Amino acid sequence: MYVKLSPKSRRPYRRTLCSAVLVCVCITGVANHGAADTSITVNLPPSAAARQLAHQLAKADMQRKSAQHQDRLTRYSSPPSRGSEQRNIIVGKLGEIVAAAVIHREARWNSRTICSATAGTYVAIKQQSGSWDGILMEDGTIGWLQDANIQHMDGSAVLAQTPLLALDSAAKNKDVFPHGTSPLFNSSPYKLMQIAYGFLGVPYEWGGNTHQGIDCSGFVKRVFAALGYELPRTADEQIDVGVPVLPEDLRCGDRLYFELSRDGSRVKHTGIYLGNGYFIHSSVTRHGVAISNLATPIWRNLFVCARR
C-alpha cells in the first residue's frame, strides 16, 4: 500500500536518503582502500586507556635500554672512581689457599715477597702464568703464589662493589687548613708505591722512623724522602705542603689526612692514597703499616682532606 506524499512532506525523507547514500559512499570508498573488502579505517583520537598503555610501554622500553647501558658499563668499562654509586662486578674466580704460602709481587721465585697467606684463606684468582696464580690483593694489585697452594672452586666467582670511595659529604667543608700553592709530588706513583710497600708489616711505634718501628707521619715522610721530596715531621705540619685535592679527584701518591683534634685546629693521622679507594698508612689499630679502605665507616668519617 502506498501513501501519496506532498512535495513538502517528501523533503525530510529526501534529505535522509541523501545522507544515507553519502555515508555508504564514504564507507565504501575507505573500504576499497584497504587490503580486503570488509576492512574499514576510522581515524579516532586515542582513548585514555590507550594513552596509558603507550606511556607504560615507552617507560618499560626506556628502563630496558638503561639496564642494557649499565650492563655494558659494568662489563666493559673501568669502575667509577667517585661518588657513592655502587655496582656489583666479578673480580675473579674463587679459590682457597690449602697450604701456607708466600705471596710474591711477580710470578717468579726471586721477586720481592709481599706477605704470607695461611691455609683456609679465600682469594679471588685474577690471572694465571705457568704454575703461578695471580690473586687480588687488598689494595687492588696482583700478588702471585704457586698454583699448588690454591684449590680452585670451579663455577664460583668473587663479587665486589665499586667504587670503594664513599667519603663523608661534609669532608669538603673540613679543609680549613693552610696549604701550598703548587704540588709537592710529580714523579712516578708506581715508584712511590714500591717504596711504600717495602714498609708493609713494620710495627707501629709512636715517634718511630725506622723499619723496626714507625708512626704515621714518619712513614709518609720516609716514603717521600726516598724520592727526594722532603716533608715536615708531623701530620699537622705536613698538611701545609702541597695543594688541596677534592675527594673525587684523588689519585695515587696523594697524601690523606684524618681525625681532627677536639678543638678542630689540627689533624692527627696521615697516609698515602694508592688508588681505587685504598690507602697505605702506619696504624695503631692495624698494629703497623697496612693497607685500608676509605669506604670503611671509620676512615670515611675521620677523613679531613688531601694534599698533592
RODO-2510 file (C-alpha; in nm, 4 decimals, decimal comma):
residues 308
     n   res          X          Y          Z
     1     m     0,0000     0,0000     0,0000
     2     y     0,1428     0,3326    -0,0957
     3     v     0,0700     0,6718     0,0530
     4     k     0,0872     0,9717    -0,1639
     5     l     0,3068     1,2388    -0,0197
     6     s     0,3008     1,6062    -0,0882
     7     p     0,6189     1,7743    -0,2159
     8     k     0,6702     1,9420     0,1220
     9     s     0,6285     1,6233     0,3200
    10     r     0,8747     1,4387     0,0961
    11     r     1,1635     1,6770     0,1718
    12     p     1,2736     1,5230     0,5070
    13     y     1,2752     1,1796     0,3541
    14     r     1,4754     1,3051     0,0588
    15     r     1,7363     1,4556     0,2916
    16     t     1,7544     1,1356     0,4943
    17     l     1,8004     0,9280     0,1810
    18     c     2,0768     1,1542     0,0534
    19     s     2,2573     1,1340     0,3868
    20     a     2,2348     0,7569     0,3837
    21     v     2,3764     0,7401     0,0319
    22     l     2,6572     0,9776     0,1293
    23     v     2,7557     0,7651     0,4292
    24     c     2,7517     0,4498     0,2229
    25     v     2,9703     0,6060    -0,0437
    26     c     3,2212     0,7321     0,2133
    27     i     3,2488     0,3971     0,3887
    28     t     3,2743     0,2107     0,0630
    29     g     3,5496     0,4436    -0,0545
    30     v     3,7547     0,3858     0,2586
    31     a     3,6927     0,0135     0,2424
    32     n     3,8204    -0,0116    -0,1126
    33     h     4,1467     0,1485     0,0015
    34     g     4,2133    -0,1396     0,2413
    35     a     4,3613    -0,4790     0,1812
    36     a     4,0219    -0,6525     0,1993
    37     d     3,6691    -0,5639     0,1010
    38     t     3,5474    -0,5798     0,4594
    39     s     3,8130    -0,3551     0,6245
    40     i     3,7172    -0,0096     0,7420
    41     t     3,9623     0,2549     0,8662
    42     v     3,8328     0,5098     1,1145
    43     n     4,0639     0,7831     1,2462
    44     l     3,9586     0,8468     1,6075
    45     p     4,1549     1,0147     1,8900
    46     p     4,3204     0,7554     2,1264
    47     s     4,1304     0,6676     2,4402
    48     a     4,2670     0,7320     2,7911
    49     a     4,3400     0,3593     2,8294
    50     a     4,5344     0,3565     2,5021
    51     r     4,7397     0,6597     2,6053
    52     q     4,8181     0,4965     2,9422
    53     l     4,9273     0,1750     2,7720
    54     a     5,1536     0,3668     2,5326
    55     h     5,3102     0,5530     2,8253
    56     q     5,3755     0,2271     3,0105
    57     l     5,5332     0,0656     2,7038
    58     a     5,7581     0,3687     2,6456
    59     k     5,8644     0,3698     3,0115
    60     a     5,9412    -0,0037     3,0039
    61     d     6,1471     0,0409     2,6867
    62     m     6,3454     0,3251     2,8473
    63     q     6,4154     0,1134     3,1564
    64     r     6,5281    -0,1775     2,9390
    65     k     6,7700     0,0420     2,7423
    66     s     6,9039     0,1929     3,0660
    67     a     6,9619    -0,1548     3,2123
    68     q     7,1469    -0,2612     2,8965
    69     h     7,3635     0,0512     2,9135
    70     q     7,4502    -0,0129     3,2797
    71     d     7,5309    -0,3742     3,1991
    72     r     7,7733    -0,2669     2,9263
    73     l     7,9392    -0,0223     3,1660
    74     t     7,9736    -0,2935     3,4308
    75     r     8,1281    -0,5479     3,1974
    76     y     8,3435    -0,3355     2,9685
    77     s     8,4201    -0,0055     3,1394
    78     s     8,6512     0,0863     3,4215
    79     p     8,4775     0,1018     3,7580
    80     p     8,3771     0,4522     3,8625
    81     s     8,6137     0,6332     4,0935
    82     r     8,3947     0,8954     4,2531
    83     g     8,0673     0,9477     4,4350
    84     s     7,8677     0,6936     4,6333
    85     e     7,7314     0,4860     4,3436
    86     q     7,7938     0,1146     4,3864
    87     r     7,7834    -0,1668     4,1369
    88     n     7,8480    -0,5390     4,1657
    89     i     8,1201    -0,6702     3,9353
    90     i     8,3014    -1,0023     3,9034
    91     v     8,6579    -0,9557     4,0257
    92     g     8,7925    -1,3078     3,9923
    93     k     8,7486    -1,6810     4,0302
    94     l     8,7079    -1,8121     4,3832
    95     g     8,9942    -2,0117     4,5311
    96     e     9,1007    -2,1373     4,8742
    97     i     9,4594    -2,1443     4,9986
    98     v     9,5152    -2,5032     5,1182
    99     a     9,8716    -2,4653     5,2434
   100     a    10,0610    -2,1717     5,3942
   101     a    10,2333    -1,9833     5,1159
   102     v    10,4395    -1,6744     5,0462
   103     i    10,2856    -1,4200     4,8104
   104     h    10,5255    -1,2574     4,5647
   105     r    10,4989    -0,9316     4,3741
   106     e    10,5749    -1,1095     4,0434
   107     a    10,5297    -1,4631     3,9110
   108     r    10,8830    -1,5808     3,9926
   109     w    11,0613    -1,7100     4,2993
   110     n    11,3241    -1,4354     4,3191
   111     s    11,0732    -1,1476     4,3113
   112     r    11,0005    -0,9451     4,6237
   113     t    10,7687    -1,1073     4,8782
   114     i    10,4576    -0,9169     4,9889
   115     c    10,3243    -1,1236     5,2762
   116     s    10,2387    -1,4755     5,3871
   117     a     9,8972    -1,6398     5,3461
   118     t     9,7559    -1,9002     5,5823
   119     a     9,5598    -2,2120     5,4902
   120     g     9,1850    -2,1633     5,4749
   121     t     9,2035    -1,8131     5,3265
   122     y     8,9658    -1,7492     5,0370
   123     v     9,1032    -1,5440     4,7492
   124     a     8,9969    -1,4045     4,4116
   125     i     9,2117    -1,5521     4,1343
   126     k     9,2614    -1,2899     3,8638
   127     q     9,5364    -1,4337     3,6429
   128     q     9,7456    -1,7422     3,5763
   129     s    10,1020    -1,7675     3,4494
   130     g    10,2509    -2,1154     3,4246
   131     s    10,2484    -2,2679     3,7717
   132     w    10,1650    -1,9315     3,9340
   133     d     9,8246    -1,7874     4,0243
   134     g     9,7702    -1,4109     4,0422
   135     i     9,5354    -1,3199     4,3263
   136     l     9,3665    -0,9884     4,4031
   137     m     9,5319    -0,8087     4,6934
   138     e     9,3515    -0,5748     4,9322
   139     d     9,4875    -0,2659     4,7580
   140     g     9,3680    -0,3792     4,4151
   141     t     9,7082    -0,5004     4,2903
   142     i     9,8026    -0,8592     4,1962
   143     g    10,0095    -1,0918     4,4154
   144     w    10,1494    -1,4253     4,2951
   145     l    10,1794    -1,7646     4,4606
   146     q    10,2255    -2,1232     4,3468
   147     d     9,9211    -2,2920     4,1960
   148     a     9,9807    -2,5997     4,4148
   149     n     9,8870    -2,3926     4,7209
   150     i     9,5410    -2,2978     4,5886
   151     q     9,2319    -2,5090     4,5351
   152     h     9,0243    -2,3655     4,2508
   153     m     8,6482    -2,3504     4,3153
   154     d     8,5197    -2,4214     3,9657
   155     g     8,1998    -2,2424     3,8743
   156     s     8,2350    -1,9886     4,1558
   157     a     8,3184    -1,6210     4,1242
   158     v     8,4018    -1,3410     4,3642
   159     l     8,1842    -1,0313     4,3514
   160     a     8,2838    -0,6889     4,4772
   161     q     8,1191    -0,3491     4,4946
   162     t     8,2812    -0,0483     4,3355
   163     p     8,3710     0,2258     4,3749
   164     l     8,5487     0,1971     4,7062
   165     l     8,5191     0,5668     4,7824
   166     a     8,2249     0,6873     4,9878
   167     l     8,3666     0,9780     5,1834
   168     d     8,1754     1,1962     5,4268
   169     s     7,9803     1,4514     5,2235
   170     a     8,0942     1,7182     5,4690
   171     a     8,4623     1,6431     5,4056
   172     k     8,4971     1,9388     5,1671
   173     n     8,3950     2,1735     5,4489
   174     k     8,6569     2,0369     5,6897
   175     d     8,9569     2,1556     5,4899
   176     v     9,0250     2,4899     5,6533
   177     f     9,3988     2,4297     5,6932
   178     p     9,6861     2,6212     5,5322
   179     h     9,8365     2,4718     5,2183
   180     g    10,0892     2,5405     4,9475
   181     t    10,0276     2,6846     4,6022
   182     s    10,1992     2,4134     4,3960
   183     p    10,2016     2,0308     4,4095
   184     l    10,4788     1,8636     4,6049
   185     f    10,4856     1,5318     4,4195
   186     n    10,5201     1,4988     4,0423
   187     s    10,7130     1,1721     3,9954
   188     s    10,6012     0,8205     3,9064
   189     p    10,3348     0,6958     4,1507
   190     y    10,4438     0,3372     4,0835
   191     k    10,7893     0,4010     4,2276
   192     l    10,6267     0,5638     4,5287
   193     m    10,4018     0,2599     4,5767
   194     q    10,7003     0,0254     4,5567
   195     i    10,8778     0,2145     4,8334
   196     a    10,5630     0,2279     5,0459
   197     y    10,5036    -0,1474     5,0065
   198     g    10,8523    -0,2064     5,1400
   199     f    10,7234    -0,0925     5,4814
   200     l    10,4263    -0,3329     5,4954
   201     g    10,4240    -0,5150     5,8270
   202     v    10,6587    -0,2730     6,0046
   203     p    10,5128    -0,2346     6,3581
   204     y    10,3607     0,0914     6,4757
   205     e    10,5768     0,2914     6,7164
   206     w    10,4865     0,6436     6,8260
   207     g    10,7737     0,8721     6,7200
   208     g    10,9372     0,5840     6,5295
   209     n    11,1108     0,6458     6,1989
   210     t    11,2753     0,3151     6,1012
   211     h    11,1904    -0,0330     5,9702
   212     q    11,1932    -0,1528     6,3315
   213     g    10,9039     0,0766     6,4234
   214     i    10,7357     0,3770     6,2655
   215     d    10,4380     0,6075     6,3176
   216     c    10,2011     0,7510     6,0556
   217     s    10,3783     1,0780     5,9768
   218     g    10,7203     0,9152     5,9997
   219     f    10,6105     0,6615     5,7408
   220     v    10,4827     0,9268     5,4985
   221     k    10,7977     1,1343     5,5476
   222     r    11,0281     0,8356     5,4824
   223     v    10,8449     0,7269     5,1668
   224     f    10,8538     1,0691     5,0034
   225     a    11,2098     1,1390     5,1188
   226     a    11,3240     0,8243     4,9332
   227     l    11,2293     1,0024     4,6099
   228     g    11,3783     1,3355     4,7133
   229     y    11,0636     1,5067     4,8448
   230     e    11,1147     1,6467     5,1930
   231     l    10,8213     1,6849     5,4312
   232     p    10,7997     1,8138     5,7901
   233     r    10,7882     1,5540     6,0685
   234     t    10,4286     1,5684     6,1949
   235     a    10,0988     1,5252     6,0118
   236     d     9,9847     1,8677     6,1316
   237     e    10,2906     2,0254     5,9664
   238     q    10,2794     1,8121     5,6511
   239     i     9,9299     1,9332     5,5706
   240     d    10,0727     2,2785     5,4947
   241     v    10,2712     2,1391     5,1993
   242     g    10,1101     2,0824     4,8576
   243     v     9,7799     2,1794     4,7017
   244     p     9,4339     2,0661     4,8201
   245     v     9,2666     1,7743     4,6389
   246     l     8,8932     1,7075     4,6402
   247     p     8,7864     1,3544     4,7374
   248     e     8,6550     1,2809     4,3877
   249     d     8,9874     1,3847     4,2311
   250     l     9,2193     1,1655     4,4391
   251     r     9,4976     0,9823     4,2590
   252     c     9,7867     0,7584     4,3563
   253     g    10,0511     0,9433     4,5582
   254     d     9,8175     1,1973     4,7195
   255     r     9,8551     1,2372     5,0969
   256     l     9,5473     1,1842     5,3105
   257     y     9,4787     1,3421     5,6491
   258     f     9,2374     1,2164     5,9142
   259     e     9,0863     1,2840     6,2553
   260     l     9,0517     1,6369     6,3822
   261     s     9,1627     1,7276     6,7301
   262     r     8,8916     1,8185     6,9836
   263     d     8,9200     2,1886     6,9083
   264     g     8,9391     2,1222     6,5326
   265     s     9,2705     2,3029     6,4987
   266     r     9,4862     2,0134     6,3765
   267     v     9,4845     1,6668     6,2205
   268     k     9,6095     1,3546     6,3961
   269     h     9,6697     1,0906     6,1261
   270     t     9,8031     1,0605     5,7703
   271     g     9,8525     0,8077     5,4924
   272     i     9,9211     0,7747     5,1189
   273     y     9,6487     0,7112     4,8627
   274     l     9,7091     0,4061     4,6398
   275     g     9,4125     0,4319     4,4048
   276     n     9,0772     0,2567     4,3708
   277     g     8,9755     0,3621     4,7214
   278     y     9,2741     0,2181     4,9115
   279     f     9,5493     0,3874     5,1118
   280     i     9,8590     0,2731     5,2992
   281     h     9,9461     0,4030     5,6469
   282     s    10,1046     0,3156     5,9798
   283     s     9,8063     0,2483     6,2022
   284     v     9,7701     0,1863     6,5746
   285     t     9,4585    -0,0237     6,5178
   286     r     9,6292    -0,2280     6,2449
   287     h     9,9436    -0,2619     6,4626
   288     g    10,1726    -0,1235     6,1942
   289     v    10,1969    -0,0374     5,8267
   290     a     9,8930    -0,1767     5,6475
   291     i     9,6500    -0,1068     5,3660
   292     s     9,2974     0,0141     5,4428
   293     n     8,9851     0,1053     5,2512
   294     l     8,8470     0,4587     5,2564
   295     a     8,4925     0,3223     5,2301
   296     t     8,5028     0,1640     5,5748
   297     p     8,2981     0,3713     5,8242
   298     i     8,5888     0,4672     6,0486
   299     w     8,8057     0,6158     5,7727
   300     r     8,5133     0,7634     5,5814
   301     n     8,4057     0,9583     5,8884
   302     l     8,7565     1,0566     6,0038
   303     f     8,8728     1,1797     5,6631
   304     v     8,9555     1,5507     5,6666
   305     c     9,1395     1,6437     5,3484
   306     a     9,4085     1,5519     5,0965
   307     r     9,7231     1,7176     4,9584
   308     r     9,9222     1,6612     4,6404
***
